[in-house]
Amino acid sequence: MSPTELPIADLPIWARLNDVKFGDFEVRDSDGKGYGVVCRKALTTAERPLDESSALTVPHDLVLNVEAVEEYAKEDRNFKQLLDAVGHRSPRADILLFLLIQTALSSRTGHSSAGLSNPWMEYLQFLPRAVLVPSMWTEDERLLLRGTSLETAVNAKMLALVGEFDHVQSISEEIPCWNDLLWQGGAVSVRDWTRLDALYRSRCLELPKSGESMVPCIDMVNHSRDATAHYDENAKSEVTLLLRPGVTVSEGQEVTISYGEAKSAAEMLFSYGFIDQESTTEALVLPLEPFEDDPLAKAKLVGYGEAPKLHVARDGDSVVWKSPFVHLMCVNEEDGLDFRVLQDTDGGRQLRVFWQGEDATDQTKNFESLVQNHPLGAIFRLRSVTVVQERLQTQLDLALSYDTDEDIGDVRPECLEAAKTLRRIEVGILEDGIKALEREKTLLMEDENVVAYLGSAEIAESDLAGEEASSEVDDFS
Ligand SMILES: C[S@@+](CC[C@H](N)C(=O)[O-])C[C@H]1O[C@@H](n2cnc3c(N)ncnc32)[C@H](O)[C@@H]1O
């Protein structure tokens, strides 16, 4: 069932009923960005921000975060039963569960007694039906991301969303009142869960006291690198939106905040559905896999404890990379790496990691410093640089193998544009990264330890070839 909608013209009524004060601000359509917040009159702030009567002020009890969901559960024992059965996995999932219930309540058709409506039930109806984040793109649109760093991230996100939704459904179906509300009339579907996830990601704020939270009305403010406003929490724990000091805005001018200065193009597109090239950092994150033929591959993954990643970023004229796993990936048993399964006192088994005979189980993210003072440190570095360069080359070949101008069906122009921008930015980083690594490889090849090591390896190889050749002669005779 598609979510019900309320016209934005009704927002001031909702705000009055729920004690939201708009001060000198109001919500209007913002060209190409959905809604936005504008100033009702011309304002200039001096060194200090304007006083709070000008501010957009939202009472604390409208702030939606994990504590608010817990409070709501205290008032509604049916919800508490549901939350205890499916929730407490992450703050985000608890908030989505709360929002799912509010979505179902807004289209309640059956006779279920479950669910206590809350101001968020109506507020959700002011929010966009669709957000342009890739998890809400069509299948054809998602094909535009092939060969970018978002390809695997978005596929994984889609699978995770389906898994989370199935989990909520399978458990809540067993609780009669929730079965009636959520599933009997088909009140909600995985599309609602996907939309709520997108709304959460694109509208969540990091509040100084309350942490990660959704805040109605303040979540209508758009992003800009040259932000003119900022949000805060006052002594009464209300959330306020104020102009920044030293800012002049004219009547009707949109005010903006910054969604973060250090986000990459991929992160902006993934979380907010747009790329602001002026305020993104040039960076990308790629998944990494151990060598297929490494007998220690599995142990390395278990010891490392999380999915290995490679971070690449432009830094001035160069490109730098970071990947703690690469340094672990590039050392082997003969270098002094060892894994042992130890039995603890209560019978459990534990994988321990050893480097040069010392327990390094808590150091698997720190192998770069562990290996650098080893006599073969430069060799390990050369191996790491080679692995990273190959990974970047594979990604570059993949990115260039897809043509975004190829006709792949019915795609929205905003999605096509965003995918093209992302690909262009990432191809640039990959090309420059490969060149920077080639330079580092050349320098490493000149290192005396590397020269000596490669020289001795060559001798060993030719000795081996000699032995093989003579044994072949023996065999032949
Ligand atoms: C926190 S909401 C802001 C309010 C939103 N415009 C609305 O209509 O509800 C974030 C969303 O606004 C849009 N947005 C914000 N800043 C933008 C910008 N600079 N360019 C394009 N879209 C923007 C994106 O769709 C983003 O996911």
The ligand as a Gaussian input file, in Angstrom:
#p B3LYP/6-31G(d) Opt

LIG

0 1
 C       17.315000      16.397000       5.086000
 S       16.438000      16.316000       3.621000
 C       16.166000      17.978000       3.228000
 C       14.724000      18.251000       2.829000
 C       14.298000      17.682000       1.516000
 N       14.695000      18.551000       0.425000
 C       12.803000      17.404000       1.442000
 O       12.191000      17.684000       0.416000
 O       12.244000      16.908000       2.406000
 C       17.708000      15.749000       2.564000
 C       17.316000      15.562000       1.120000
 O       17.167000      16.827000       0.480000
 C       17.726000      16.814000      -0.836000
 N       18.857000      17.764000      -0.854000
 C       19.405000      18.399000       0.201000
 N       20.394000      19.226000      -0.184000
 C       20.523000      19.102000      -1.531000
 C       21.380000      19.674000      -2.514000
 N       22.331000      20.532000      -2.188000
 N       21.207000      19.276000      -3.789000
 C       20.256000      18.396000      -4.140000
 N       19.400000      17.806000      -3.251000
 C       19.527000      18.163000      -1.961000
 C       18.180000      15.380000      -1.075000
 O       17.111000      14.705000      -1.680000
 C       18.378000      14.850000       0.332000
 O       18.210000      13.447000       0.413000

